[in-house]
Amino acid sequence: MSLREEIIKNEYIFPGTPSIKYYYKPSLNKDIKNLLIGFSGFHGKEKEGVAPKYNYIKHLRNVDVNQLYILDGNSNHIPLYYIGENGKNDYEEKVIQLILYIAKREEIPLSNIITFGSSKGGTAAAYFAMKYSLGNFISGGMQTRAGDYLKRNNGFTRDVILSTIVGNEKESPENNLNERFMKIFNNPLENTNYYLHGGIGDFHYINYVKPFHMLLEEKGVSHKLDTAEYSDHGEIGTYFLPFLASSISEIYDIPIIKEVTLESDGTHITISISTYKSIENMIFAVYMIGEKSNDILQKFPYQRNTTIKIKVPKGKYRFRVYARKEQYKSRYNTGFIQH
């Protein structure tokens, strides 16, 4: 099934006013009581009225935990920072209702929830986790003072997005939105785990992430800060993804496969597996799949080795590799190799 087909199959509307569009894919294992919640950043075409998009589904689709992705925007596709329009918090209220509804239905403790996102999505991930005492958030390039950011970024974010969220009657809309966010960010609690990422030269890190990190330091709040050498905010996805995957792996103690390489010496194929984070007692299994039939030709049972050498007949094959620790599992599909 293609990613597009998978999204269509698992996309729903949470009814009410406003209604919320979301993607939910449950774990294949009903005993898993963890939940990932992804919030979306800007995609760059909001001014043209392009609908919001989900972030990071593609990268986490083969990690077997419950996953919820929530879109942001009104009926005209104007982003609302997951808050609401005209000074109201109605969108925020519907979002938390959705989160609590899923958590209750699946019997997931709030402490087992990870919210995540980058840029605007990172702001929402931190805001909801901190305000509603969710267990963890993983945030990349967030904007703590979202009002300042929207005012200075460009005319559309200032005149349309900011005024839509706050309302036109406010004399200082940027300060109004800043206060709504900073009321939460200035009062960190110990019952949430904080994972922060930023690019050393990125304006968002310098003006928002780093000051927030320093605030946590001053208040003695335990947190993890990851930085990378980039200054272009448009590159955040590339650098945030490894931190996101390794942090999820650390929190849930689940091995997530980063890369699988294949080498043939004419007699054997050597499969080398790397994970985002080394997890104690993780094991790996391999399925060999043929080019023409797309059927599983052979299964190689779970073992501890990250390098697996197998003897196979001549042909063209691809492999599905599974990483597992107890009930947690992820998978990785390779391309074809001619042997």
C-alpha positions in Angstrom: 0.0 0.0 0.0 1.4 3.4 -1.0 1.7 6.2 1.6 -1.1 8.1 0.0 -3.4 5.1 0.1 -2.4 4.5 3.7 -3.2 8.1 4.7 -6.6 8.0 2.9 -7.5 4.7 4.7 -6.6 6.1 8.1 -7.8 9.7 7.9 -10.8 10.8 9.9 -12.8 13.9 11.0 -13.2 14.6 14.7 -16.7 16.2 14.6 -17.8 19.4 16.2 -17.1 23.1 15.8 -14.5 23.4 14.7 -14.0 19.9 13.3 -10.5 18.4 13.2 -8.9 16.3 10.5 -6.5 13.7 11.7 -4.7 10.5 10.8 -4.7 7.6 13.2 -3.0 4.3 12.8 -3.2 1.9 15.7 -0.4 -0.5 16.7 -0.8 -4.1 15.4 -0.1 -5.2 18.9 -3.1 -4.4 21.2 -0.9 -4.7 24.3 1.2 -1.7 23.3 -0.1 1.3 25.3 2.1 4.1 23.9 1.0 6.9 21.6 2.9 9.2 19.2 1.2 12.5 18.3 2.5 14.5 15.4 1.8 18.2 14.9 2.5 19.9 11.5 4.7 22.8 10.6 4.3 25.3 7.8 4.6 23.8 4.3 5.4 27.1 2.5 2.2 27.4 0.3 -0.2 28.6 2.9 -0.6 31.9 1.1 -1.9 30.1 -2.0 -4.5 28.4 0.1 -2.9 24.9 -0.1 -4.4 22.5 2.5 -2.2 21.6 5.5 -0.1 18.4 5.3 1.0 15.8 7.8 4.7 15.7 8.8 6.9 12.6 9.5 4.3 9.9 8.8 6.5 8.5 6.0 9.5 8.3 8.4 7.7 6.6 11.2 5.1 4.5 9.4 7.1 1.2 10.0 7.4 1.8 13.8 4.7 -0.3 15.4 3.2 2.0 18.0 -0.1 3.9 18.1 0.3 7.0 16.0 -1.9 10.1 15.8 -1.3 13.0 13.4 -3.4 16.2 13.7 -3.8 18.9 11.0 -4.0 22.6 11.8 -6.1 25.2 10.0 -9.5 26.7 9.5 -11.9 26.1 6.6 -9.8 28.5 4.5 -6.6 26.5 5.3 -5.2 29.4 7.4 -2.9 28.0 10.1 -4.0 28.6 13.7 -1.1 27.3 15.7 -3.6 24.7 16.9 -5.1 27.5 19.1 -8.2 29.0 17.4 -9.6 32.1 15.7 -10.4 35.6 16.9 -8.8 35.2 20.3 -10.6 31.9 21.1 -9.2 28.6 22.1 -11.8 26.5 20.4 -9.4 24.7 18.1 -7.1 23.9 21.0 -10.0 22.5 23.0 -11.0 20.2 20.2 -7.4 19.0 19.7 -7.1 18.0 23.4 -10.5 16.4 23.3 -9.3 14.3 20.4 -6.1 13.3 22.2 -8.0 12.4 25.4 -10.6 10.5 23.4 -7.9 8.3 21.6 -6.0 7.8 24.9 -9.1 6.7 26.8 -10.3 4.4 24.0 -6.9 2.7 23.7 -6.3 2.7 27.5 -3.1 4.7 27.1 -1.8 6.6 30.1 -1.0 10.3 29.5 2.5 9.6 30.8 3.0 7.2 27.8 2.3 9.9 25.2 5.0 11.6 23.0 4.0 14.8 21.2 6.4 15.9 18.4 6.9 18.3 15.6 9.2 20.8 14.1 8.9 24.6 13.7 5.1 25.4 14.2 4.6 21.7 14.9 7.3 21.8 17.5 5.7 24.8 19.2 2.4 22.9 19.4 4.1 19.7 20.6 5.7 21.5 23.5 2.6 23.6 24.3 0.1 20.7 24.5 2.5 18.4 26.4 3.3 21.1 29.0 -0.2 22.5 29.4 -1.9 19.1 29.7 0.8 17.2 31.5 1.5 14.7 28.7 4.5 12.5 29.3 7.0 13.7 26.7 7.5 16.1 23.8 10.2 16.2 21.1 10.4 19.6 19.5 12.6 20.9 16.7 13.1 24.7 16.0 10.0 25.7 18.0 8.9 29.3 18.4 8.1 30.1 22.0 7.1 33.7 21.2 5.0 32.8 18.2 3.5 36.3 18.0 6.9 37.9 17.4 7.7 35.3 14.8 4.5 35.8 12.8 4.8 39.6 12.9 8.4 39.6 11.6 8.3 36.7 9.1 6.4 38.1 6.2 3.2 40.1 5.3 1.0 37.0 5.1 2.0 35.6 8.5 1.6 39.1 10.0 -1.6 40.4 8.3 -3.5 37.1 7.8 -2.3 34.3 10.1 -1.6 36.5 13.2 -4.8 38.6 12.8 -6.9 35.4 12.2 -5.7 33.8 15.4 -5.8 36.9 17.6 -8.5 39.0 16.0 -8.4 42.4 14.3 -9.4 44.4 17.4 -6.3 43.8 19.4 -3.8 46.7 19.4 -0.8 44.5 19.9 -1.7 41.1 18.5 1.9 39.8 18.6 2.0 40.4 22.4 -1.4 38.8 22.9 -0.3 35.6 21.2 3.1 35.7 22.9 1.4 35.9 26.3 -0.8 32.9 25.6 2.2 30.7 24.8 4.7 32.2 27.3 2.2 31.6 30.2 2.9 27.9 29.6 6.5 28.0 28.5 7.6 30.2 31.4 6.2 27.7 33.9 7.8 24.3 33.1 6.7 21.3 35.2 8.7 18.2 36.2 6.0 15.7 35.0 6.9 16.1 31.3 10.1 15.1 29.7 11.6 17.7 27.4 13.5 16.9 24.2 14.7 20.0 22.2 16.5 20.4 18.9 17.8 23.3 16.9 20.3 24.5 14.3 23.2 26.5 15.9 22.8 29.3 13.3 19.0 29.0 12.9 17.1 32.2 13.9 14.5 30.0 15.6 17.2 28.3 17.8 18.9 31.6 18.7 15.8 33.5 19.6 13.4 30.8 20.9 14.9 27.4 21.6 18.1 28.5 23.3 16.4 31.0 25.7 13.9 28.2 26.6 16.8 25.9 27.2 18.4 28.5 29.5 15.1 28.9 31.3 14.9 25.2 32.0 18.5 25.3 33.2 17.8 28.1 35.6 14.8 26.3 37.0 16.6 23.1 37.3 14.2 21.2 35.0 15.8 18.1 33.4 15.8 18.2 29.6 17.7 17.1 26.6 19.1 19.5 24.0 20.3 18.4 20.6 22.0 20.9 18.2 23.4 20.6 14.7 25.5 22.8 12.5 23.0 24.4 10.2 21.5 27.9 9.9 18.8 27.4 7.2 15.5 26.7 8.9 14.4 24.9 5.7 16.8 22.1 6.5 15.3 21.3 9.9 13.6 18.1 8.7 16.9 16.6 7.7 18.5 17.2 11.1 15.5 16.8 13.3 14.5 13.4 12.0 17.5 11.5 13.5 16.9 13.2 16.9 13.2 12.4 16.7 13.8 8.7 15.9 16.5 8.2 18.5 14.5 10.0 21.2 11.4 7.8 20.5 13.7 4.8 20.6 15.1 6.0 24.0 11.7 6.8 25.5 9.9 3.6 24.4 13.0 1.4 24.5 12.2 0.3 20.9 14.8 -0.3 18.2 14.2 1.8 15.1 16.1 0.8 12.0 18.0 3.7 10.4 19.6 2.0 7.4 20.1 -1.4 5.9 22.9 -2.0 3.3 23.2 -5.0 1.0 26.4 -6.4 -0.5 26.8 -9.4 -2.7 30.1 -11.4 -3.3 28.5 -13.7 -5.9 27.8 -16.4 -3.4 26.4 -14.6 -0.4 24.4 -11.5 0.4 25.6 -9.6 3.5 22.9 -7.6 5.3 24.2 -4.8 7.6 21.7 -3.2 9.9 22.1 0.1 11.8 19.6 1.6 14.3 19.1 5.1 15.4 19.9 4.1 19.0 21.4 0.9 20.3 18.8 -0.9 22.6 19.8 -3.6 24.9 18.6 -7.1 23.9 17.3 -6.0 20.4 17.1 -8.8 17.8 16.6 -8.8 14.1 14.8 -11.0 11.5 15.0 -10.9 7.7 12.5 -11.8 5.0 13.8 -12.4 1.5 11.4 -11.2 -1.3 11.6 -12.1 -5.0 11.4 -9.6 -7.8 8.7 -11.1 -9.9 6.3 -12.8 -7.4 6.8 -10.2 -4.6 6.3 -13.2 -2.3 8.3 -14.0 0.8 10.8 -16.6 -0.5 12.6 -17.3 2.7 12.5 -16.2 6.4 15.6 -15.9 8.6 14.7 -16.1 12.3 15.4 -13.4 14.9 19.0 -13.2 16.0 21.2 -10.6 17.8 23.7 -9.9 15.0 23.4 -6.6 13.1 25.3 -8.2 10.2 23.7 -11.2 8.6 25.3 -13.2 5.9 23.1 -15.5 3.9 23.6 -17.8 0.9 20.9 -17.5 -1.8 20.6 -18.6 -5.4 21.2 -16.3 -8.3 18.5 -13.7 -8.9 17.2 -10.3 -7.9 16.0 -9.8 -4.4 14.9 -7.3 -1.8 14.6 -7.7 2.0 12.3 -6.8 4.8 14.2 -6.4 8.0 12.5 -6.4 11.4 14.0 -5.1 14.7 12.4 -6.2 17.9 12.7 -5.8 21.7 10.0 -7.7 23.6 6.6 -6.6 22.2 8.1 -3.6 20.3 8.9 -3.8 16.7 9.9 -1.8 13.7 10.7 -2.7 10.1 12.7 -1.5 7.1 12.2 -2.4 3.4 15.3 -2.4 1.2 15.6 -1.9 -2.5 16.5 -4.7 -4.9 19.9 -6.2 -5.3 21.1 -8.3 -8.2 22.9 -11.4 -7.0 
